[in-house]
Amino acid sequence: MDIELLKQALQIAEVLAGKTDTAQPATQGAGRAVIVRSRDAGVLYGKLDRYEGSTVYLTDARQMWSWTAVEGGTLLDCANHGVKAGKFSTASKAVVVLGACAIIDVTDKAAKTLESAKWA
C-alpha cells in the first residue's frame, strides 16, 4: 500500500472524528506572478506572498476589470500569453483576497504585458 495514501486516510479519519484542527497551513508563494480569480473581488494580478485556504495575500496587485488576451480569450490565455488591451487599476502595495477560487501562475512573457498595461 502507498504510504502517502495511508497518511491521507489517517488524516481524513482524524478530521471526521473531530481530533484535528482543519485550518490549512499557509503556503508560501515566493513572490511569483499570479492571476487570482475570487468570488467577490473579481480578478487580480499580482505577486503571490502566500495563501491560506481560499485567502490569498498579494503584493503589487492590480485589479483586472476587463482584458483582451494576446492569444485566446480566457484568464489562462492571459497568464500564458499576456494581454494586449484591458481595463486595470493602479497597483496596490498589498491586497488580501478573500474567497479565491483560482490562483493561476503567470509566465514571464505574460507578466511583462500585465505590468505594463495602462490603468483606467
C-alpha positions in Angstrom: 0.0 0.0 0.0 1.2 3.5 -0.8 2.4 5.2 2.4 1.1 8.6 1.2 -2.4 7.3 0.7 -2.3 5.7 4.1 -1.3 9.1 5.7 -4.1 10.8 3.8 -6.6 8.2 5.0 -5.4 8.7 8.6 -5.8 12.5 8.3 -9.3 12.2 6.9 -10.2 9.8 9.7 -8.9 12.3 12.3 -10.9 15.1 10.8 -14.1 13.0 10.7 -13.5 12.1 14.3 -13.0 15.7 15.3 -9.5 15.0 16.5 -7.6 17.6 14.4 -7.7 21.3 13.6 -9.0 21.6 10.0 -7.2 25.0 9.4 -5.0 24.9 6.5 -1.4 26.0 6.9 -0.1 28.9 4.9 1.5 28.1 1.6 4.3 30.5 0.6 4.2 32.0 -2.9 7.8 33.2 -3.1 6.7 36.4 -4.9 5.8 34.6 -8.2 3.4 36.4 -10.6 -0.2 35.1 -10.5 -3.7 35.9 -11.6 -6.3 35.3 -8.8 -10.0 34.8 -9.5 -12.1 35.5 -6.5 -15.8 35.1 -5.7 -16.4 38.7 -4.6 -13.4 40.8 -5.6 -13.2 39.8 -9.2 -9.8 39.2 -10.9 -6.4 40.4 -9.7 -2.9 40.2 -11.0 0.0 40.5 -8.5 2.9 38.8 -6.8 1.9 35.9 -4.5 3.1 36.3 -1.0 1.1 33.3 0.4 -2.3 31.7 0.7 -4.2 30.0 3.4 -7.2 28.1 2.1 -9.2 30.5 0.0 -7.5 33.6 1.4 -4.7 34.9 -0.9 -2.1 37.5 0.1 -0.8 39.6 -2.9 1.8 42.3 -3.2 1.9 44.9 -6.1 -1.6 43.8 -7.0 -3.8 45.3 -9.8 -7.5 44.6 -10.3 -8.4 43.5 -13.8 -11.8 44.8 -14.8 -11.6 43.7 -18.4 -9.0 42.2 -20.6 -8.1 41.0 -24.1 -5.5 38.2 -24.3 -2.7 38.3 -26.9 -3.9 34.8 -27.9 -7.3 33.3 -27.0 -9.6 35.0 -24.5 -9.5 33.3 -21.2 -7.6 34.1 -18.0 -5.4 31.1 -18.7 -4.6 32.7 -22.0 -3.8 36.0 -20.3 -1.5 34.1 -17.9 0.3 32.2 -20.7 0.5 34.8 -23.5 -0.2 38.2 -21.8 -2.7 40.9 -22.6 -2.9 43.4 -25.4 -5.7 45.5 -24.0 -7.9 45.9 -21.0 -9.0 47.9 -18.0 -6.8 47.7 -15.0 -6.4 49.5 -11.7 -3.3 51.1 -10.4 -1.1 48.8 -8.3 -1.7 48.4 -4.6 1.2 47.6 -2.3 -0.7 44.7 -0.6 -4.1 43.1 -1.1 -5.8 40.3 0.8 -8.2 38.4 -1.4 -11.0 36.5 0.4 -12.9 33.7 -1.3 -10.3 33.0 -4.0 -11.3 30.2 -6.3 -8.3 30.1 -8.7 -4.6 31.0 -8.5 -3.0 30.9 -12.0 0.7 31.1 -12.4 1.8 33.7 -15.0 4.7 33.3 -17.5 7.5 35.9 -17.5 6.3 37.0 -21.0 2.8 37.5 -19.8 3.9 39.3 -16.6 5.6 42.0 -18.7 2.3 42.8 -20.5 0.3 42.7 -17.3 2.7 45.0 -15.5 2.9 47.5 -18.3 -0.9 47.6 -19.1 -2.3 51.1 -18.8 -4.7 51.7 -15.8 -8.2 53.0 -16.3 
